[in-house]
Amino acid sequence: LRIAEVPMLPHMDRPADRKAGCKHRCTDAAMNYLKAEVMEMCHSEGLYQIDLLNGSKERITEREYWAQKKGQAALDKANAPMIADGITPRQTKFETDKAKLRRTIREALAAASGFDEFAALLLRHGVTVKESRGRLSYLTPDRTKPITARKLGDDFDRAAVLSVLEQNAARAAEKPAAIAEYPGSIKDRLRTKKEAKNAPNNDAVQRMVDIAAKRAEGKGRGYEKWATMHNLKQMSATLMLYQQYGFSSPDELDAAISAANAATQESLAGLKGLEAAIREKKELQRNLLGYIGTKPARDGLKAQKSEKARRAYREQHESDFLIADAAARYFREHGITKLPASKALQREIEQLTVQKNAGYNDYREKRQRAQELQTVRRNIDQILRGAPSQQKKHEQER
């Protein structure tokens, strides 16, 4: 409760907000006012304070703050003898694990123009980026639990990352494009092979309206007049479609609905199988390209003569060996003993994509036929219940 009466402040919108004995209301404006007051108090006392109103580009917790302070003090102490001897230390600024991760992410963001490229650049440094429920998280090689973007700062969440990538893509598009080695890209080849999707049929038969039920809900005279005309049109369209299909009894219609539903489910199962196969091939392609890209580093390791040299070489090319080990582990888990050619694998993905597009068109056609037959069945049931005669009788009573 408010202890004493106060003057009307900008965030107050009711007379009770300023009176003594009335409750405080935690509106958005009131919370922003309180945040601003807390920030002013902290700044006036010389305390460390983040921006509570606009978020923090780099969110540093108290634990990280003191870890950086202690680490910097220890580094300065270790560098003091070298500086006294006139030797320039290799490292003068201490970085926490989160600070290193922020620097790595910023470097990848500056060089990438798409999310896949951004993830690939991070993977080169051993950092895996994951998206879950619209939020990003980053997993470093020395951790088992990923660090969420919220703990790093607002500059590393999904919206900020996508915004930077869009800006990079726009700047890249403004530059003159280099002459391609081949006349067409993969997307162009897929676009030429992709079958045209069927446009939805807006003139399909629609469900008839239960006028009595709508009247009981409180619908007025205007709606009833429209529903009557709508039912007459749909009745005509339903009977015409019933004759076109050649049904002679409702039992034949039920059998056709069952067959259409079964065909729809079969088509959907095939479509899901193709999507799973494409995901599998793309995962294999990602590991294959990563493994091929690390071949120079692996060949360099073989050239090292001693164990000490091999250890130093692995530490120097740690990111390459992390990618190579992950790819080798994937190959072992999936029983792949002979690696496929990258071009042949790309052709398989293109063929599966074309089949998926064709399968989707087939699934949509079968689903539309099943829905159309279901609508015909409902309308036939309503016609057999005598809905038209009831509507005519109601019109005469009016």
C-alpha positions as CSV (number, residue, x, y, z in Angstrom):
1,L,0.0,0.0,0.0
2,R,1.1,3.6,-0.6
3,I,2.0,5.1,2.8
4,A,1.5,8.8,1.9
5,E,-0.1,10.8,-0.9
6,V,2.3,11.8,-3.7
7,P,2.0,14.1,-6.6
8,M,0.8,12.7,-10.0
9,L,3.8,11.2,-11.8
10,P,4.0,10.6,-15.6
11,H,3.6,6.8,-15.2
12,M,0.3,7.2,-13.2
13,D,-3.0,7.1,-15.0
14,R,-5.5,6.8,-12.2
15,P,-6.3,9.1,-9.3
16,A,-5.9,6.1,-6.9
17,D,-2.3,5.7,-7.9
18,R,-1.3,8.8,-5.9
19,K,-3.5,8.4,-2.8
20,A,-2.4,7.1,0.6
21,G,-3.8,3.6,1.5
22,C,-4.2,2.5,-2.2
23,K,-2.3,-0.3,-3.7
24,H,0.6,0.1,-6.1
25,R,-0.1,-1.0,-9.6
26,C,2.7,-2.8,-11.4
27,T,2.0,-1.6,-14.9
28,D,4.7,-1.5,-17.7
29,A,5.1,2.3,-17.3
30,A,5.5,1.9,-13.5
31,M,8.1,-0.8,-13.8
32,N,10.1,1.2,-16.3
33,Y,9.9,4.2,-13.9
34,L,11.2,2.0,-11.1
35,K,14.0,0.6,-13.2
36,A,15.1,4.1,-14.2
37,E,15.1,5.1,-10.5
38,V,17.2,2.1,-9.5
39,M,19.7,2.9,-12.3
40,E,20.0,6.5,-11.2
41,M,20.6,5.4,-7.6
42,C,23.3,2.9,-8.6
43,H,25.0,5.5,-10.8
44,S,24.9,8.1,-8.1
45,E,26.5,5.7,-5.6
46,G,29.2,4.6,-8.2
47,L,28.0,1.0,-8.5
48,Y,28.2,-1.2,-11.6
49,Q,24.8,-1.1,-13.3
50,I,23.6,-2.5,-16.6
51,D,20.9,-0.9,-18.8
52,L,17.7,-2.3,-17.4
53,L,15.5,-0.5,-19.9
54,N,17.2,-1.4,-23.2
55,G,18.9,-4.6,-22.3
56,S,22.6,-5.3,-22.4
57,K,24.6,-6.0,-25.6
58,E,27.1,-8.0,-23.5
59,R,25.5,-9.4,-20.3
60,I,28.2,-9.8,-17.7
61,T,27.3,-11.5,-14.5
62,E,28.9,-10.7,-11.1
63,R,30.7,-14.1,-11.3
64,E,32.2,-13.3,-14.7
65,Y,33.1,-9.8,-13.6
66,W,35.2,-11.0,-10.6
67,A,36.7,-13.8,-12.7
68,Q,37.9,-11.3,-15.2
69,K,39.3,-9.1,-12.4
70,K,41.1,-11.9,-10.7
71,G,42.4,-13.3,-14.0
72,Q,43.7,-10.0,-15.1
73,A,45.5,-9.5,-11.8
74,A,47.1,-12.9,-12.0
75,L,48.2,-12.3,-15.6
76,D,49.7,-8.9,-14.7
77,K,51.6,-10.6,-11.8
78,A,52.9,-13.3,-14.2
79,N,54.0,-10.7,-16.8
80,A,55.7,-8.4,-14.4
81,P,59.1,-10.2,-14.4
82,M,59.1,-10.3,-18.2
83,I,58.3,-6.6,-18.5
84,A,61.1,-5.8,-16.0
85,D,63.5,-7.8,-18.2
86,G,62.4,-5.9,-21.3
87,I,60.5,-8.8,-22.8
88,T,57.1,-8.1,-24.4
89,P,54.5,-10.6,-23.0
90,R,52.5,-12.6,-25.5
91,Q,49.2,-11.9,-23.7
92,T,48.5,-8.8,-21.7
93,K,44.7,-8.9,-21.5
94,F,42.9,-11.7,-19.7
95,E,39.7,-13.1,-21.4
96,T,37.1,-15.3,-19.7
97,D,35.6,-18.2,-21.5
98,K,32.5,-16.2,-22.3
99,A,34.5,-13.3,-23.5
100,K,36.4,-15.6,-25.9
101,L,33.1,-17.1,-27.1
102,R,31.7,-13.6,-27.7
103,R,34.8,-12.6,-29.7
104,T,34.5,-15.8,-31.8
105,I,30.9,-15.2,-32.5
106,R,31.5,-11.6,-33.5
107,E,34.3,-12.7,-35.9
108,A,32.0,-15.3,-37.5
109,L,29.2,-12.7,-37.8
110,A,31.4,-10.3,-39.5
111,A,32.4,-12.8,-42.2
112,A,29.1,-14.7,-42.8
113,S,26.1,-13.7,-44.9
114,G,23.8,-16.6,-44.0
115,F,23.0,-18.7,-41.0
116,D,24.5,-21.9,-42.5
117,E,27.7,-20.1,-43.2
118,F,27.7,-18.6,-39.7
119,A,27.3,-22.0,-38.2
120,A,30.1,-23.4,-40.4
121,L,32.5,-20.7,-39.4
122,L,31.8,-21.3,-35.7
123,L,32.3,-25.0,-36.2
124,R,35.8,-24.3,-37.5
125,H,36.6,-23.0,-34.0
126,G,34.9,-26.0,-32.4
127,V,31.7,-24.0,-31.4
128,T,28.3,-25.6,-32.3
129,V,25.4,-23.3,-32.6
130,K,21.9,-24.7,-32.0
131,E,18.4,-23.2,-32.3
132,S,15.6,-24.4,-30.0
133,R,12.2,-22.7,-29.6
134,G,13.4,-19.6,-31.4
135,R,16.5,-19.2,-29.1
136,L,20.2,-19.7,-29.9
137,S,22.7,-21.5,-27.7
138,Y,26.5,-22.1,-28.2
139,L,28.4,-25.2,-27.2
140,T,32.1,-25.0,-26.8
141,P,34.5,-28.0,-27.0
142,D,35.3,-27.9,-23.3
143,R,31.7,-28.0,-22.1
144,T,28.9,-30.5,-22.1
145,K,26.1,-28.0,-21.6
146,P,25.6,-25.1,-24.1
147,I,25.7,-21.4,-23.2
148,T,22.4,-19.7,-24.1
149,A,22.5,-16.4,-25.9
150,R,20.6,-14.8,-23.0
151,K,23.7,-15.3,-20.8
152,L,26.0,-13.7,-23.4
153,G,24.0,-10.6,-24.2
154,D,21.4,-9.2,-26.6
155,D,23.9,-9.0,-29.5
156,F,24.0,-12.8,-29.6
157,D,20.3,-13.8,-29.6
158,R,18.5,-15.0,-32.7
159,A,16.9,-11.7,-33.7
160,A,20.2,-9.8,-33.5
161,V,22.2,-12.5,-35.3
162,L,19.7,-12.7,-38.2
163,S,19.6,-8.9,-38.5
164,V,23.4,-8.8,-38.9
165,L,23.4,-11.6,-41.4
166,E,20.7,-9.9,-43.4
167,Q,22.8,-6.7,-43.5
168,N,25.8,-8.7,-44.6
169,A,23.8,-10.4,-47.4
170,A,22.5,-7.0,-48.6
171,R,26.0,-5.6,-48.7
172,A,27.2,-8.6,-50.6
173,A,24.3,-8.3,-53.1
174,E,25.3,-4.7,-53.8
175,K,28.8,-5.8,-54.9
176,P,29.3,-6.9,-58.5
177,A,28.9,-10.7,-58.7
178,A,31.8,-12.8,-59.9
179,I,31.5,-14.8,-63.0
180,A,30.4,-18.3,-62.1
181,E,32.5,-21.3,-63.2
182,Y,29.3,-23.1,-64.3
183,P,26.4,-21.5,-66.1
184,G,23.8,-22.5,-63.5
185,S,23.7,-22.9,-59.8
186,I,22.2,-25.8,-57.9
187,K,19.1,-23.7,-57.1
188,D,18.6,-23.0,-60.8
189,R,18.9,-26.6,-61.7
190,L,16.4,-27.5,-59.0
191,R,14.0,-24.8,-60.1
192,T,14.0,-26.2,-63.7
193,K,13.3,-29.7,-62.5
194,K,10.7,-28.8,-59.9
195,E,7.1,-29.4,-60.9
196,A,4.6,-26.6,-60.7
197,K,2.4,-26.8,-57.7
198,N,-1.3,-27.0,-58.3
199,A,-3.2,-23.9,-57.2
200,P,-6.0,-24.4,-54.7
201,N,-9.4,-24.8,-56.1
202,N,-11.6,-22.0,-54.8
203,D,-14.7,-23.3,-56.7
204,A,-14.8,-26.6,-54.8
205,V,-17.9,-27.8,-53.0
206,Q,-18.4,-26.3,-49.5
207,R,-20.2,-27.5,-46.5
208,M,-23.9,-26.7,-46.1
209,V,-25.0,-24.6,-43.1
210,D,-27.3,-25.9,-40.4
211,I,-29.7,-23.0,-40.4
212,A,-31.7,-24.3,-37.4
213,A,-28.5,-24.5,-35.2
214,K,-27.4,-21.1,-36.3
215,R,-30.8,-19.6,-35.6
216,A,-30.6,-21.1,-32.1
217,E,-27.2,-19.4,-31.6
218,G,-28.9,-16.0,-32.2
219,K,-28.2,-15.4,-35.9
220,G,-30.4,-12.8,-37.5
221,R,-32.6,-12.6,-40.6
222,G,-29.8,-11.5,-42.9
223,Y,-27.6,-14.4,-42.0
224,E,-30.5,-16.8,-42.5
225,K,-31.2,-15.4,-46.0
226,W,-27.6,-15.8,-47.0
227,A,-27.4,-19.3,-45.6
228,T,-30.5,-20.4,-47.5
229,M,-29.0,-19.2,-50.8
230,H,-25.6,-20.8,-49.9
231,N,-27.3,-24.1,-49.1
232,L,-29.1,-24.2,-52.4
233,K,-25.9,-23.5,-54.3
234,Q,-24.0,-26.2,-52.4
235,M,-26.8,-28.6,-52.8
236,S,-26.7,-28.2,-56.5
237,A,-22.9,-28.5,-56.6
238,T,-23.0,-31.6,-54.3
239,L,-25.5,-33.5,-56.5
240,M,-23.6,-32.6,-59.6
241,L,-20.4,-33.9,-58.1
242,Y,-22.1,-37.0,-56.8
243,Q,-23.2,-37.8,-60.4
244,Q,-19.8,-37.0,-61.9
245,Y,-18.2,-39.5,-59.6
246,G,-20.8,-42.1,-60.6
247,F,-22.0,-43.0,-57.1
248,S,-25.3,-44.9,-56.9
249,S,-25.5,-45.2,-53.1
250,P,-24.1,-43.7,-50.0
251,D,-22.2,-47.0,-49.4
252,E,-20.2,-46.4,-52.5
253,L,-19.4,-42.9,-51.4
254,D,-18.2,-44.2,-48.0
255,A,-16.0,-46.7,-49.7
256,A,-14.5,-44.0,-51.9
257,I,-13.8,-41.8,-48.8
258,S,-12.0,-44.7,-47.1
259,A,-9.9,-45.3,-50.2
260,A,-9.1,-41.6,-50.5
261,N,-8.0,-41.4,-46.9
262,A,-5.8,-44.5,-47.3
263,A,-4.2,-43.1,-50.4
264,T,-3.6,-39.8,-48.6
265,Q,-1.9,-41.5,-45.7
266,E,0.2,-43.6,-48.1
267,S,1.3,-40.5,-49.9
268,L,2.1,-38.7,-46.7
269,A,4.2,-41.7,-45.5
270,G,6.2,-41.6,-48.7
271,L,6.7,-37.9,-48.4
272,K,8.0,-38.2,-44.8
273,G,10.3,-41.0,-45.9
274,L,11.8,-38.7,-48.6
275,E,12.2,-35.9,-46.2
276,A,14.0,-38.2,-43.7
277,A,16.3,-39.4,-46.6
278,I,17.1,-35.8,-47.6
279,R,18.0,-35.0,-44.0
280,E,20.2,-38.0,-43.8
281,K,22.0,-37.2,-47.0
282,K,22.5,-33.6,-46.0
283,E,24.0,-34.6,-42.6
284,L,26.3,-37.0,-44.5
285,Q,27.2,-34.2,-46.9
286,R,28.0,-31.8,-44.0
287,N,30.3,-34.3,-42.3
288,L,31.9,-35.3,-45.7
289,L,32.7,-31.7,-46.6
290,G,34.1,-31.1,-43.1
291,Y,36.3,-34.2,-43.3
292,I,37.6,-33.3,-46.8
293,G,38.3,-29.7,-45.7
294,T,40.6,-31.0,-42.9
295,K,42.7,-33.2,-45.2
296,P,45.7,-30.7,-45.3
297,A,45.8,-30.7,-41.4
298,R,45.6,-34.5,-41.3
299,D,48.3,-34.9,-43.9
300,G,50.5,-32.4,-41.9
301,L,50.1,-34.5,-38.8
302,K,51.4,-37.6,-40.6
303,A,54.5,-35.7,-41.6
304,Q,55.5,-35.0,-38.0
305,K,58.3,-37.2,-36.8
306,S,58.1,-37.2,-33.0
307,E,55.2,-37.5,-30.5
308,K,56.0,-34.1,-29.1
309,A,55.8,-32.5,-32.6
310,R,52.5,-34.3,-33.2
311,R,51.1,-33.1,-30.0
312,A,52.1,-29.5,-30.7
313,Y,50.7,-29.8,-34.2
314,R,47.4,-31.1,-33.0
315,E,47.1,-28.2,-30.5
316,Q,47.9,-25.7,-33.3
317,H,45.2,-27.2,-35.6
318,E,42.8,-28.1,-32.8
319,S,39.7,-26.9,-34.6
320,D,40.5,-28.9,-37.8
321,F,41.0,-32.1,-35.7
322,L,37.7,-31.5,-33.8
323,I,35.8,-31.4,-37.1
324,A,37.7,-34.4,-38.4
325,D,37.1,-36.5,-35.3
326,A,33.4,-35.6,-35.3
327,A,33.1,-36.6,-38.9
328,A,35.0,-39.9,-38.3
329,R,32.7,-40.7,-35.4
330,Y,29.7,-40.1,-37.6
331,F,31.0,-42.4,-40.3
332,R,31.7,-45.2,-37.7
333,E,28.3,-44.8,-36.1
334,H,26.6,-45.2,-39.5
335,G,28.8,-48.0,-40.7
336,I,30.3,-46.0,-43.6
337,T,33.6,-47.6,-44.6
338,K,33.9,-46.0,-48.1
339,L,33.2,-42.3,-48.5
340,P,31.0,-41.3,-51.4
341,A,32.0,-38.7,-54.0
342,S,30.8,-35.2,-53.0
343,K,29.4,-34.5,-56.5
344,A,27.5,-37.8,-56.6
345,L,26.1,-37.1,-53.2
346,Q,24.9,-33.7,-54.3
347,R,23.2,-35.2,-57.3
348,E,21.4,-37.7,-55.0
349,I,20.2,-34.8,-52.8
350,E,18.9,-33.0,-55.9
351,Q,17.1,-36.1,-57.2
352,L,15.5,-36.7,-53.8
353,T,14.4,-33.0,-53.6
354,V,12.7,-33.3,-57.0
355,Q,10.9,-36.5,-55.9
356,K,9.9,-34.7,-52.7
357,N,8.4,-31.8,-54.6
358,A,6.5,-34.2,-56.9
359,G,5.4,-36.2,-53.8
360,Y,4.1,-33.1,-52.1
361,N,2.0,-32.2,-55.1
362,D,0.6,-35.7,-55.2
363,Y,-0.2,-35.6,-51.5
364,R,-2.0,-32.3,-51.7
365,E,-4.1,-33.6,-54.6
366,K,-5.1,-36.7,-52.7
367,R,-5.8,-34.8,-49.5
368,Q,-8.0,-32.3,-51.5
369,R,-9.9,-35.2,-53.0
370,A,-10.5,-36.8,-49.6
371,Q,-11.7,-33.5,-48.1
372,E,-14.0,-33.0,-51.1
373,L,-15.5,-36.4,-50.7
374,Q,-16.0,-35.8,-46.9
375,T,-17.8,-32.5,-47.7
376,V,-20.0,-34.3,-50.2
377,R,-20.8,-36.9,-47.6
378,R,-21.8,-34.3,-45.0
379,N,-23.9,-32.4,-47.5
380,I,-25.7,-35.6,-48.6
381,D,-26.5,-36.4,-45.0
382,Q,-27.9,-33.0,-44.4
383,I,-30.0,-33.3,-47.6
384,L,-31.3,-36.7,-46.6
385,R,-32.3,-35.2,-43.2
386,G,-34.7,-32.9,-45.0
387,A,-33.0,-29.6,-44.4
388,P,-34.4,-28.0,-47.6
389,S,-38.0,-28.8,-46.6
390,Q,-37.5,-27.4,-43.2
391,Q,-36.1,-24.2,-44.6
392,K,-39.1,-23.9,-47.0
393,K,-41.5,-24.5,-44.2
394,H,-39.7,-21.8,-42.1
395,E,-39.9,-19.4,-45.1
396,Q,-43.7,-20.0,-45.3
397,E,-44.1,-19.4,-41.6
398,R,-42.3,-16.1,-41.9
